[in-house]
Amino acid sequence: MIHRTAAPCQTPSWQQQLASAFTRVEALLDYLKIDLDLLPGARAAAKDFSLRVPVGYAALMEPENPHDPLLRQVLPIDDELRLRPGFSTDPVGDLDRSVETGVLQKYHGRVLLITTGACGIHCRYCFRRHYPYSGSSAERGYWRNAIDFIVRSEQISEVILSGGDPLMLSDKRLAHLTRVLAEIPHVKRLRVHTRLPAVLPERITAEMSDWLSNPELQSVLVLHINHAREITEILRAALSSLRATGVSLLNQSVLLRGVNDSPQALVELSEGLFAAGILPYYLHQLDPVQGAGHFAVPEPEAIELHRAVMRELPGYLVPRLVQEIPGSGSKTPLI
């Protein structure tokens, strides 16, 4: 007798998983079994900045807990609609530092390439939630102008891919861009800033490992992880292949009220990062973007939290507490 066997289970591609992300507030609240009393405020806030949450990231949240630190990062609430003094739509002065379509130059020797306006998750504290991506990114046919600018600027030794999230682009397109950058003699380093692996680890593919480990460039992947629960076994396994090719892994976090604003949360985050082969790099004070004031931690409290972490951890596990001040020549340390 021949027994039937089930077809092997195929993991959906990262693009397919993104296509099935939560985009309706009702669906996310229903999935998490959270009271729909939050719905009116969430709907109103989502009209200004839409909801987008991959299902796999939502699965890491605690059901029936509206205060879950992962949920808090992505759930629209009516506090976002409050106008607060000192909060603006361009909190870090990006628009004043544009030197070419899709190219920002803030610091000596480095340029930032806005590769796309798309992102795999809409974090409610995003400092670019109001950024005019239409006509201001290098994605739609402008890469040639951006590359020409980099070629002419011989003082540039590092190119930073940003967005949105650069990993929203296909590996084919990113491989092409990387090859072009590697041919520019004065460009030595490629840095990729991304949130996507933390919310969709499947985005780390063999093809990504290939282009990121281009032998002509020193490559740095700067992850954006804010809470220890975002560091899953799937993410650790995926990152191991990148480390094996010599890619440096760093992390930038944002200090967020109700998410990681305790010594315990920050210590667990640093410990979890290092166990996954990621070096804690920066802990950012919240950029004062309009709509995110409810996440702000006052500077004296932030400094005391950082000191508490310093008392608990060795120095190499303590990220630098910094703030970005428009017009400054570097990030500004708060300690």
C-alpha positions, 0 to 999 in steps of 0.5 A: 500500500502506498501512503500519500504524503503531504506536500512539503510546507513552503515558507512564503517569500518575504514579499508574500508575507508583507502583502499579508500584513495588517493594514486595518486597525480592526483586524489587528485588534481582533487578532490580539483579542483587544477591546475595540474601545481603542478603535475610534482613536486608532482609526483617526490617527491611522488616517494621518499615518497608516497602519502596517504590521507584518503578521509575524511581528504581531505574533510576538505580541501578548494577546489581550494586552493593549500596553504590550511594548511591541504593540505600542510601537505600531498601534495608532492612538489619538495622542498622535493627533495632539499638536505639541510645542517643539514637535515638527514634521521635519525634526532632524532637518533632513529637508535642509540637507538635501544635496541631490534628489534622494541624497542627504549630506549631514556629516563629513565623508558620508552621504545618505541615500533615500532609496525608497519611501516604502517600509515593512512596518509603520512605527508610530514614532518614525522621524520620517513619518511626514517626509515628502518621499514623492520626488525626494527619493532616489528610487524612481530613476534618480539613482544615476544623478545620485551616483554622479554626485557621489562620483564627483564628491571625492571626500565621500568614503561611506554611503548609507542606504536609508529610506523608508527601508532599503531592504524593501527593494529587491535583492536584484536592485540592491545588488546592482546598486552595490556593484555600482558603488563598489566601482567608485574608488573613494567609496570604502564602506556601505552602511544599510539602516533597516528595521525590516529584519527585526519585524520580518527575519525572512528578509535576510536571504542568501541573495542579500548575503551575497550583495552585502558581502561585496569584497570591494566594500566594508559592509555594515548592517545597522539594525533597528531593534528596540525591545529584547522580544524582537530578537527571535531565534529566527532572527539569530539564525538568519543573522549568523549567515551574514556574520560568517561573510564578515558583515558588521552588525550594529544596532540603533534603538530609540528610547520610547516611553512605555516600550524600553524606558526602564533599566531592566528593559535596556539591559535585557535588550543589550544582552540579547543583542550581543548574544545574537552577534549584534553590537549595541551602538546608539540609544537615541533620544526621540526625534521630536516629530509631530505625532510622537510626543507621547513616546518622549522621555525627558532628558534628565530621566534618559540620562539616569536610565543610561547611568543605571545601564552603565552600572549593570553592564560592561562598557562594550554593551552600553550604547551611546545615548545621543540626540540628533540636533539639526545642523550639528556636525555629528550626533550629540552625546547626552553623557 
